[in-house]
Structures are given as C-alpha cells and as structure tokens.
Amino acid sequence: MNHNKRRYSWTERMIISVGLIAVGFFYAGFYYPDPYASRAMGRISFAVIFWGTRILIPVAVIGLLLLYHGVKTGRISPANILLMGISTIVCIGLAYPVASFFYYRSSSMGSKISEYHPYLQLSPRDVNFRTNPGEKVITILCLGGSTTEFKDSKGKGWPDQLEEKLKERYPTGNFRVLNAGRQWYTTLHMLIHYETNLRQHRPDILIVMEAINDLLHNADFSYLSFKPFRGDYGHFYGPMQGIMARKTFEESLYAKFRSFWYHHPREQINQQQFQGIVPYERNLHTLLDLAQLDKTDIVLMTQPNLFKKQMSAPEIAALDMVHFEAIGARYQWSLESARLGMEAYNEVMRNISGKRRTHLIDLESKVPKTLEYFFDDVHYRDIGFDLVATAVFKELTQSGILDKKIKSAGNKHD
C-alpha cells in the first residue's frame, strides 16, 4: 500500500484548517438568533430548527471529514461518494415540492380566507338581535377587541357572565348581553361595524372598551405596517399581514435562516407622543354621536393592562406588544413607550366620558396589574374575566341606568 497516499499534504491541511475556521464562524452565528423568531414561528418549530441546526452542523462536518479520510485512505470508493451525492440531490428534489405544498397550504391565504373582510380585515362575528314577537328585551351591546370577544377556560366571556348576573339580580327582567367584540378591532373597525351591521337594531345600552389595538397603529415601523402612519389607519396590515406580505417558499426559508444567524439587536424606540390619539378620539366621538341620536345609553370603559413602572422579569417576558407586535426588522418599542401609550389612550377615554357625560367604568384601576389576572399585556386569566364582569354589573345596577331602561320597557323586577 502506498503510505504517501495516507499523508495529508500542506495544501490539504491548509484547506481543511481554513474550511473548519469558516464553518466555525458560520456555526457560531446560530448562537445569536432573533428573539422575535421564537414567537413568530411558534416555540416548538423554533426549538426544532434551533437545536436541529446546532446538532446537525457538527454531525455533518464530522461526517464529511470522515468521508474524505475514507477516500484518502482508500477505504471508501470515490464512486460511492458520487452515488451518495446524487442520491442526496434526488432526495432534496423529491422533498422540495412536498415541503412547498405544505407551506402554501398552511399560509394565511389558504382555507382561512373566509375569515377575512375587505374593509374590516377580519369578518365580524354575527350578533343575533332576534327576539320573539312582542317580547320586551333590554339589549346591551358590547363593542371592543379581543378582550371583549375572548372567553375564559369555561367558554364564558365577561359579557356572558354579565348577562348571568343581571338575570340573577332581576329574575323577572329580560336581558340580552351581546358580544360584538373582535380581535384586532380598533375604534375605526367598531365604528364601521356599528353603523353597517348593528345600529339598525337600536340597542338599549352600548358598552365600549378599546385602547391597545388603536395604540398599536402608532408603531408604524412594525412588521404589521407597510408605510408611515395614516389617520385613516390605511398604513396597517394587521391580521392580513400574512397575506399582503406573504413570501415565496424560497424567501420564507431564507428569512427563517437569517432569523437564526447573527441577529443584530433592534434599536429601542422611546415614543412619548402618539399621533393616533387624534383619529382614536374622533372615532369615539362619532360612535357616541350615532348612539345618542338613537337614545342609546353609553358606558365607556378604560382598558385594564399589565403595564406599570416597575415590572418583574416574568411580567416583562409575558408581554406581547413589545416582543411581537410593536416590533419591526430594525426597531421596536421600549417597555416605557407601551406603558405611556396605554396611559395616554385610557386618559382620552376618561376625558371623552367627562365631555360627553357618559357613564365611565375605570377598569384599569380595578384590575390588579399582576400575572394572577393577566397572561399577557391585556388578556385576562379566568379571575380577570370575573372581575371585569362584576365591575360592569355594579356600574349598571348602581348607576340607575338599568332601572331607567327597565321602567321604559315596562318590565317589573324585585
């Protein structure tokens, strides 16, 4: 056997050394992933790619070195290497259309297209106002975002709990609390939805709570926006971002790769002025104008939230806005920006209630800012739903608004 064949020349050693250094630099990049990717992709998918990359790259490098050494020593035939390479390329070619198919099938444009609305982004939920002929019903309509729409672990939202409390308090009364909340909805969505679909039913009482979705529109650098802020919110993709900014399969693969490799930390934006306050206030005033024209009583509510000056590490980790929504490729809101924004929007709600002399429930001051009541920025745990329903029930029963409606409807109660 030719022993010189087993020896590595200076050139071979240099090539292998340079190659290992380059692979080491490439591999080290995967220890600096984008924190945003774990939320965007889902924790399971992120973990599979994250740890899969860390394990597979060293295994692949060691395997290639062993293959080269096998060829060098004559233990492995070059023909076998060629056959292995061709087999690998064929497998990739067969896997590509399958992976591409599932990628497009799972995208937002797939079977979920029925959830979208050309003007309201997400189609509003149906609200059933129908009653039996001649039946005297006091209808309470709740407008808001996901914190109005969503339900607790038992399948009951705070409007459902409110209806139960009212029926228990007034056993001879007839109440219907209708949930017209919808995730992502701003005051503009609510205004359009109310005028188009709900106003014609002339609800007796209108309850309005919304702040965070309007506030989010001020972060016009985020992945959810595509150009500078507009007063008509035309700059904001919101839930349709997955459709409007959808990437090809190849672009998606590259974007995922880049999110795992040498991520540069984003610049923190400390925003104290929010130009979205102007349309927010205008939309609310218009909504109140329409309701008052119909002699519908109005209850405004500030939005409870977890933001506060001193937050613990678990509370900060639970936040969604500063980690997933008010964030773009280069910038993201600071925690203080989100806190100041929520304070500003809730203060506008208080001021509007004072100017328009509507009923106000300052829920922000009633729901403790702890993880016992919230699981993220604004969404409640079960105990939070209970507290909100109780606060609304107390306002409706103690303010006299219900007594007036019951008397007007001709209902008798205890």
N, C-alpha and C positions, 0 to 999 in steps of 0.2 A: 504494500500500500504506500502511496506517495504521502509521506508525512508533511511535506511542504503545503499540501492541499488543506491540511487541518489548521495551519497557522494563518492568523489574520495579518494582512499587510498593514502598513502605516496608514495608507489611504482608507482602507476598510474601517480601521479603528477610529479614524477621524470622522468618517461619515456617520458611524454608529454613535459616536460621542455627541456630535452636533445634532443628530436626529433625536437622541434622548433628551438633550437640553431643550430642543424645540417642543418635544412632546411634553416635557415637564412644565414649560411655560404655558402651553395650551391647557394642560390638565389643571394647573393652579388656578386658572380663570374660573373654573367651576366651583371654587370656594368663595366666590363673590357674586351670588345670584341676586336678582332683583326681588326684594321682599314682596312687591306687588304681585309677582307671578304666582305665589302660593295661593292668593285669594282669587286671582283671575282664572286659574286653571283648576282650582279645587285641590284640597290638601292631599288627597290620595294620588291624583295624577302627578302633582308636583313631587311627592315623595318617591314615586316610581321612577320618574325621569331623573330626579336629583341623585338618588342613591344608585340608580342603574348606571348613570354616567360615571360616577365615582368608582364603581366596581368594574365596569366593562372596559374602560380605557386601560387600566393597568393589566387586566387579563389579556386584552388584545395585544398590547405591546409585548408582554412576556411571550405570548403565543407566536408572534411574528419573529421574535429573536430566536426562539426555539426552532421554528421552521427554517430560518436562514442557517442556523448552526447545523441542522439536519442535512440541508442541501450541501453545505460546506464540507461536512464530513462524509458525504456520500450515503448517508443513511436514508435520505428521502430523495426520490427522483424529481427532477425539475418538471417532468411531465405530470406528476401528481399535483404539484403546486399549480400548474396551469389548469389542470382539471378542477381543482378546488376553487380557483379564481373564477372560472367560467360558471361553476355551479352557484357560487355566491351571487354573481351578477344576474343569473337567471332567477334565483330566489327573490332578489330585490325587485326584479321586473315583475314577478308574479304578485308580490306583496303590495306594490305601489297602487295598482288600480283598486285593490280591496280597501287599503287604508284611505285612499282618496274618496271612495264611495261613502265610507262611514263618516268621513269628515264633513262632506257636504250634507249628508243626511242628518247629522247632529247639529248643523248650523241653525241659526235663528230663522232662516228663510224656509225651513222645512215644514213639518206638519203644524208648527205653531203659528203659521201665517194668519189663521183665523183669530188670533188674539189681538191683532193689530188693527188700528183705526187710522184712516188717512189724516184726520185732524186732531184726534186725541191721543195718538201714539198707541196706547193700549185701549182696547174696547172697554167701555164702562160696563159694570155689572148691571144686569136687569134688576129694576126695583119695582116690585109688584104693589101698586096702589089699589088694586081692585078690591072692592068690598061687596057685600050683599046689598041688593037694592033696599033703600030706606034705612040702612044701618048707619048709626051715628058713631063715627070713629074719629078720635083725635090722633092725627098723624104727626109724628116727629121725624123729621128728615135729618140725617147726619151726613155732612159733607166733610171730606178730608182725604188724606193719603193712606198709606199702608197702616198707620197707627189707628186709623178708624176701620179700615177694611179687615185687617187680620184678626184671627181668633186665637183663643188660648188652647191649652192642651186638651180641653174637653169639647172643643168645637164651638165655643161661645165667645163672641166679641163683646166689647163693653156695651154696644147698643143692644145686644141680645140680653145682657144682664140687666140693663136699664129697663127694658120692657118687662122683665120678670118682676123687678122691684116695684114698678108702677102698678102692675096688676095686683100685686100683693097688698099694696097700700090702698088702692081704690078697687076693691073687688067688684063693685057694680059699674065701674067705668069701663070704657073700651078704648084701649091704646094700641097703637102700632108704631114701633120704632124701626124705621127703615134705614138700612146701612147702604149709603151711596158712596162710601169711601173707595178709593182705588190707589194702589201703589203707584208711585211716581207722580201722582197728580199734584199740580200746582194750583194756585188761585185762578190761573187762566183756564186750565182744564176744567176746574169746578164751575167757573162762570159759563163756559160754553155748554157743558153738560147740563147745568141747571136750566139755562134758557131754552135749550133744544129739547131736552127729554123730561125734565122734572117740574118745571114751573107750572105747566098746564094743569097739574094735579092739585095745586094750591095747598101745600102742606100747612098745617096749623103752626108748627114751630120748626125753625131751621137752626140746627146746631152746626157751627163751623169751627174747625181746627186745622190749621196748616201753617207751617213755617219752614221746615227743613228742606222740602223739595224746591221751594222758591229760592231759598238761600243758596242751594247747590248751584243754581244757574249763574251765580256770580263767579264761580270758578271756571271761567271761560277758557282756561288753558288745559282743562282736563281731557281725558280720553272720551268723555261724553259730549264734548263740544267740538265744533269744527271751524269757528271763526270768532272774532271779538263779540262781546256781549251786545245783544239787541233787546230793546224794550218790549218787543213782542215775543221774546223767547225763541226767535227763529234760528238762533245760533246753536241750539241744544239738541243733540240726538237723543239723549236719554236712553230708554229701553230699546230704541231702534238702532242703536249704535252697532249692534251685531249684524244688522242688515246693511246699513248705509256705508259702514267702513269695513265690510267683510273682505278678508284677504283670500287669495287663492290658496290652494293646499300647499304649494311650494313656499309662498310668502308666509303662511302660518308656521310652517316648520322652521323657517329661518328666524322668524320673530321669537319663537319659543327657545331656539338655540341661543339667540342673543340675550334673552332674559336670564339665562343661566350663566352667562360668561362675562366676567369683568364688568359688572354693572357699576355705573358711576352714580353715587348718591344724588338725589334731586335737590334742587335749591328750595329752601323753605320760603313760602310766600307769607308775609305778615300783613294781611289785609285788614284795614280798620274801617274803610268806607265801602259801602255796598250800594252800587247804583241800581240794583234790582229792587231796592226799597220802593222806588217810585212806582213801577208797574204793580208791585205787590199791593201797595196801598190803593192804587186806582182800581184794581180788580176787585178788591174787597168792597170798596165804596159802591161800585156798580152792582155787585151782587146784592148788597144791602138795599140799594135803590129798588131793584126788581122785587125783592121780598116785601119791602114795606109798601110798595104800590098795591100788593095783593093782601095787605093787612096780615102778613105772616110775621109772627113774633120771632125775634132773633136772639140766639145765645152765642156769643163768641168765646173761644177758649184759647188760652196760650198753650204752647206745646211743651209738655214735660220732656226733659232730656238729661243725659248723664254729664254734660259738660259743666265743669267747675274749675276754679283757680288751682286748687290742689287736688290732683288725681293720682291714685295709686297705679303701680305698674300693671296689674291685672285690668284695671278700668281703662287705661290707655290702650292696652292690647285688644280690648273688646270693641273699640271704636271702628266704625266702618267708613265714615266720611273722610277722615284724614288719611286713611290707609288704602282706600279702594275707590272712592268716588271723586273727591276733590283732589285729584292727582292726574298728572299727565306724564309725558315722556321726560320732561326736563324740570317740571315744577310740581310742588304740592303745597297745600295749605298747611300752615302750622296749627297746632292744637289751639293756640290762643286765637287765631283767626276764626276757627269754627265756633269757639266759645263766644267771642264778641258778636259774631253773626247771629247766633241763636238769641242772644240777649237783645240785639237790635230789632230783630223781627218780632219777637214777643212783645217788646215795648211798643212797636207800631200797633199791634193788635189791641193792647191796652188803651192806647191813645184813641184809636178809631172807636172803640166801645164808649169811651168817655164823650167824644164829639157827637156820636150818633145816639147816645143814651140807650144803648142796648144792654142786655144782661151780659155779664162777664164772669167766667169761671177761670180764675188764675191757676190752672192746673200745674204750671211749672213750680209754683210754691207749695203744692200739695203732695206731689210725688217725690219722695226722697231720691237724691241723686246717688244711688248705690246699685251695685250689681244684684242686690236682692230683688230689685224692682225692674231693672233693665238688663237685657243680654247684649245690647249694643248701644249706639248713640241715643236712639229714641224708642226702640221697640221693647214692649213690656214682657216680663215674665207673668205668670198667672196672677200673682199677688198684685201686680201693676194694673191688670185689667179690672180686678175687683175694686181697687182704689179709685180708678177713673170713673167707673160706673156709679160708685157710691157718691163721689163728689158731684156728678151731674144730677143724680137723683135728689140730693139735698138742695141743690140750687133750684131745681124745677118745683120742688114741693114747698120750699120755704120762701121763695120769692113772690108767690101768688100767681105766677104765670099759668100754672095748670088749673088753679081754681077758676081763673077767668075763662079759660078755654072750656072747662067742664060746664060752667054756667051757660056759656054761649051755646054749647052743643045740647043743652037741655038734659045732661046726664045727672043722675043722683049718685052721691057717694057718701061714705061714712064720714 
